[in-house]
Amino acid sequence: MSLLILFLVLMIIPYSYLSITTDHKFYSPDETANYVFTKNFIETNSLKIPVEINKEVNNVIFPRSVNVYNGFYVPMSFLGLPIFYGLIGKVIGLKAIIFLTPILSLLSVFLFFLIVREIFDKNIALVSAILLLLNPIYWYLAGKAMLHNNLFLFLVIAGLFLLLKAQKEEKTIFYTISAICFGFSIWTRTSEIVWVGVLLLLFYWYHRKNVKGLNALVFSVGFCGMVLLLFVANYLTYDNVFRSGYSSLESTVQTPLISIIKQIFLPFGFNVKHLVFHVWEFFVKYLWFITIPAIWYMLKCAREEKADTKKFYLVTTIFLTLYLLVYYGSYWPWGEYGQPMEPQILIGSPHFRYWLPIFIFSIPFLAQFLVEGIPYLYKFKKTAKGISIVIVIILLLVFSFSNVYYSTQEGWLKMKVDIQDFRPRIEKISALVETNAVLIVPDWADRIFFPEHLVIHSWGDKRIYANDSYQEVAKLLKKGPIYYYSADSNEDIDSLSSTIKKYGLSLIFVEDIFKGEKLYQVTYDRAENN
């Protein structure tokens, strides 16, 4: 255990690198939105941020990853992170919340060690914990301070650890806290409720002889109570218990039951071609050295007799693997939400986040392969077995470090430089525009200027706006100044000018801002109004 603690201490800085070097600005719009809503919750005890002027222009003023409902900014994502971090932030302060995800990720590794030690043995547990600590996807997401994936897994791992402890020691308090952890995990990623629910049912099935009826009742009431509280939070945020950030907030039509069921189990449909492509690219080509040995040894273990707790863990891992592969495998994000038109398998690709539970739960089987499988295959002696494990860990460290920090498009070093470049843009724009001005920005620039400025992103994109956004901006111009920020060519600006002229608008060049990015003021077209 002391060796593991040493590893955890050594990884504090590597896990917190982005939090240390980039302050409160973030590379992804999801993180930006989560930070803004967390800050608002700390200050006002509410997730809703009033933007009254939106009521007059059909809600066109908003950045990515933010919804607008009845004149308020509301989360487009799950509510758990801004509420959970907001509650902690009331105690430790706003500036410290960007270190919560790295710290909780390290704590998860320690709890994972305790779980695996309880189910397998201490050698498998130590190797498993180190493999998790150095897993490139887990490491990468640990540094994305305001994404909810690692927080969700912390709550699941903490809940499972407490559930094992409760079952072993027969203490109701552990069942209670475990239920709260699992319940809050649903707040954090509500889409995972099916496999988390199956995990809990499997745990009860394999341990039902050792779980007293009172403790089962306490856990059930605690877990269901947390889910009911989520409905309350939904109502306070969206005025409807069943709405979420992913709902169509303006729709008044009741959602049919069959659509709700589909949204729960197969929200992205079922497309075999997409499923096979994503499994091959993410599971086999990118992380084959992790996934193939783990799955091979998992199937090997499935043929062996084992204790109830091991059966529970094995069956749970197999189920969540198959379920999450099917659930997210058909999702085709390419060409949307900032993803490239053609699939590019990068460390920041969404499927890695979605399939992170598979990578984590399968780790003990990879550890078993290293501890038991490699010596068996090559008839290694005891000392050679240790050397082989050290070599694998070193190679994993090198692979993960190079991908996390040096990935060409989404590595942390590139992110740090890009985020540091936000500052001169913000300072120059703030000096040029009025405090009540609205900025129209391309879909990559809202993260730069929000929340310092009100922003409209992807102007004219009919997939985003329910109404004609050009027309709404023409109405908005009567309320105050509007500026257009762009890196487009002169030809593209001329084309846009031709489009908005039909609405009585024109663009006036203001100033060069940063590396070819320019600022224009949106005004009424004089020729059109004469």
Number of C-alpha atoms within 10 A of each C-alpha: 12 7 9 18 13 10 16 21 11 11 18 15 14 18 26 21 20 26 25 14 14 17 13 20 22 25 20 19 23 20 20 26 28 28 26 21 25 29 24 18 22 22 14 11 14 19 26 20 18 14 17 13 15 20 15 13 19 19 24 25 26 21 28 24 20 22 22 26 23 17 19 22 24 25 26 19 22 20 27 23 25 28 24 16 25 26 16 17 22 15 10 12 13 18 12 15 21 23 21 20 26 28 18 17 26 26 16 23 24 23 20 25 26 21 23 24 18 16 19 18 13 16 15 23 26 23 24 27 30 21 22 25 24 22 24 23 23 23 24 25 25 29 27 25 26 30 23 26 22 28 28 24 21 24 22 24 24 22 25 23 20 23 26 21 18 20 20 12 10 16 14 17 14 21 27 23 19 27 27 22 24 31 26 26 29 26 25 27 19 21 16 20 18 15 17 19 14 14 21 17 15 18 22 17 13 17 17 14 9 11 16 14 11 10 19 16 13 17 23 16 15 21 24 16 15 21 21 14 16 22 18 16 21 19 15 14 22 22 15 14 16 14 15 24 19 12 12 12 18 10 8 7 7 6 10 8 9 9 11 13 11 12 13 16 16 16 16 16 15 15 13 12 10 15 18 14 14 22 18 14 15 19 20 14 13 15 16 14 14 20 20 14 19 23 19 13 20 22 13 11 16 14 8 8 9 12 10 14 17 18 19 21 21 20 17 20 23 17 16 22 20 11 16 18 20 21 23 22 24 22 19 17 16 15 11 9 12 13 14 11 10 9 15 12 15 17 23 18 17 16 21 20 19 16 20 18 21 20 23 20 23 23 28 30 27 27 25 22 21 24 19 15 17 16 17 13 9 10 11 14 10 10 8 14 19 14 12 16 16 14 11 14 17 13 12 18 18 14 14 21 20 15 21 25 18 15 18 15 12 18 19 23 18 15 21 19 12 15 20 16 13 18 14 12 16 17 12 14 19 15 9 12 18 14 12 12 17 22 26 27 23 18 16 16 20 24 25 23 21 21 15 11 19 19 26 26 21 20 18 18 12 11 8 13 14 12 15 15 22 20 16 18 25 19 14 19 17 11 13 11 17 24 25 21 20 19 18 14 12 9 9 12 15 12 11 15 17 14 15 20 17 13 17 17 23 21 21 14 12 15 14 15 18 14 8 10 14 17 24 20 19 23 17 18 18 11 10 12 8 5
